[in-house]
Amino acid sequence: MGEEAQQVKRPSISKPKLSDRERHLLRLRMERDVEFVRQESWRYVRVKDRWRKPRGVSSKMRRRMSGWPRVVSVGYGAPRAVRGLHPSGFREVLVYNEKSLEGLNPERDAIRIAHTVGMRRRRVILDKAKQLGLKVLNPGIIAEVEAR
């Protein structure tokens, strides 16, 4: 009984603590689904969809005429309060080792394990994150095997 009392078990948090305003802004950011395409990419296979600014003198897209795809501008940016947040609402933190888990807030932060981390260190990071109650965005195959 003494050991159980010493070991603090924090519940895993599935949703971040966000204010009503932040939750509303995050929902707005996710609803605004604007895709910016390169001019004439729908016409030629050799022209990829990746965005490039239209620069032609008589370009209809550059002149923002109706019926043409939208052009990137400042107004399409996400609100500052939710900029850079993961779609789940957590602040994403890239982790390379278990030492970088210290000082993270489980109510606001979620971790993403770097792709260069091997299986052995990944397992240690996952165990430590579970103890601290942190959400792991990419637990990988180890978590799936241990869940069985």
C-alpha positions in Angstrom: 0.0 0.0 0.0 2.9 2.4 0.7 4.4 1.9 -2.8 1.0 2.7 -4.5 0.7 5.9 -2.5 4.2 7.1 -3.5 3.6 6.4 -7.3 1.6 9.3 -8.7 -0.5 8.3 -11.6 -1.5 11.2 -13.8 -4.5 10.7 -16.1 -3.8 11.0 -19.8 -5.3 14.2 -21.1 -7.0 13.9 -24.4 -8.1 17.5 -24.9 -6.1 20.7 -24.2 -7.3 23.4 -21.8 -8.3 26.2 -24.2 -10.4 29.3 -23.5 -13.7 29.6 -25.3 -12.2 32.2 -27.6 -9.2 30.0 -28.5 -11.6 27.0 -29.1 -13.7 29.2 -31.4 -10.7 30.6 -33.3 -9.3 27.0 -33.7 -12.6 25.9 -35.1 -12.7 28.9 -37.5 -9.1 28.1 -38.7 -10.0 24.5 -39.4 -13.2 25.4 -41.3 -11.5 27.9 -43.6 -10.3 25.4 -46.2 -8.7 27.5 -49.0 -6.4 25.7 -51.4 -4.0 27.9 -53.3 -3.0 26.4 -56.7 -0.4 27.5 -59.2 -1.8 29.3 -62.3 -2.4 26.9 -65.2 -1.6 23.8 -63.1 -5.0 22.4 -64.0 -4.2 22.8 -67.7 -0.7 21.3 -68.0 0.6 18.1 -66.4 4.1 19.5 -66.4 3.0 22.4 -64.1 2.6 21.2 -60.6 0.0 22.4 -58.0 2.7 23.9 -55.7 2.0 27.6 -55.2 3.9 30.1 -57.2 2.9 33.8 -57.4 1.4 34.7 -60.8 3.5 37.4 -62.4 2.1 37.9 -65.9 1.3 41.4 -67.1 -2.2 40.4 -68.2 -2.7 37.5 -65.7 -6.3 37.2 -64.7 -5.3 35.5 -61.5 -2.8 38.2 -60.5 -5.5 40.8 -61.1 -7.9 38.7 -58.8 -10.7 38.4 -61.3 -13.8 36.5 -60.3 -13.9 32.9 -61.5 -10.1 32.4 -61.1 -8.4 30.7 -58.1 -7.6 32.7 -55.1 -4.2 34.4 -54.6 -2.2 34.1 -51.3 -2.5 37.2 -49.2 -2.1 38.3 -45.5 -5.8 38.1 -44.8 -5.8 34.2 -45.1 -3.4 33.8 -42.1 -4.6 32.1 -38.9 -5.4 34.2 -35.8 -2.3 34.8 -33.7 -3.8 33.0 -30.7 -4.1 29.7 -32.5 -1.2 30.0 -35.0 1.1 27.0 -34.9 -1.3 24.8 -32.8 -1.9 21.2 -33.7 -5.5 20.7 -35.0 -6.3 19.0 -31.7 -5.5 22.3 -29.9 -2.3 21.2 -28.3 1.0 23.1 -28.7 3.3 20.7 -30.6 6.8 20.1 -29.1 9.5 18.1 -31.0 11.3 15.7 -28.7 14.7 14.0 -29.2 15.3 12.6 -25.7 13.5 12.0 -22.4 15.3 15.0 -20.9 13.3 17.4 -23.1 10.0 16.2 -21.6 10.8 18.0 -18.3 9.0 21.3 -17.8 6.2 20.5 -20.3 2.6 21.2 -19.4 0.4 18.2 -20.0 -2.7 20.5 -20.3 -1.2 22.5 -23.2 1.6 20.6 -24.8 1.7 17.4 -26.9 4.9 15.8 -28.0 6.0 14.6 -31.4 9.0 12.2 -31.3 11.6 13.1 -33.9 12.0 10.7 -36.8 15.7 10.2 -36.0 14.9 8.6 -32.6 15.4 4.9 -32.6 13.3 2.2 -31.1 15.1 1.9 -27.8 15.0 5.7 -27.0 11.5 5.9 -28.4 10.3 3.3 -25.8 12.0 5.3 -23.0 10.4 8.5 -24.2 6.9 6.9 -24.4 7.2 5.5 -20.9 8.3 8.9 -19.4 5.5 10.7 -21.4 2.9 8.2 -20.0 4.2 8.9 -16.4 3.9 12.7 -17.0 0.5 12.4 -18.6 1.6 13.9 -21.9 -0.1 13.2 -25.2 2.1 11.7 -27.9 1.1 12.6 -31.4 3.2 9.9 -33.1 3.5 6.9 -30.7 4.4 4.6 -33.6 4.4 0.8 -33.8 5.8 0.2 -30.3 2.5 1.5 -28.7 0.4 -0.6 -31.0 2.4 -3.8 -30.1 2.3 -3.1 -26.4 -1.5 -2.3 -26.5 -2.2 -5.9 -27.7 
